[in-house]
């Protein structure tokens, strides 16, 4: 869009042309809304050397979960959905999520949920260069009807 002139934009986008012209040039006069409700909280780590063993990957998961839980605890955030993000050595990125029926109340339960998501992905044929964990679906948000819910007790039994 940044390479197009305003007339081309008007012909193709009508009333939105000026707005798109400005956005493509980094011009946006809308106010920043800093008091929006928290929707998710996460962390990820990129590794200098790809992780190849199950032990290395599980240790990295534990570290990232600790970071995420520390952030969640500071904000008093209790979520029901855990998302795991993996980027492989070939840069293919996958995400997998699991929702539980009641909010995750501690770091042990967050790690258990992460381990439950990770388990079917191991062993991996290639190294992991990035691992991330996100906690979402916080208390008070609308339920969209996850059908694969598990209780925190179910997750703890996986440790």
Secondary structure, 3 states (H helix, E strand, C coil): CCCCCHHHHHHHHHHHHHHHHHHCCCCCCCCCCCCCCCCEEEEEEEEEEEECCHHHHHHHHHHHHHHHHHHHHHHCCCEEEEEEEEEECCCCEEEEEEEECCCCCCHHHHHHHHHHHHHCCCCCCCCEEEEEEEEEEECCCCCCCCCCCECHHHHHCCC
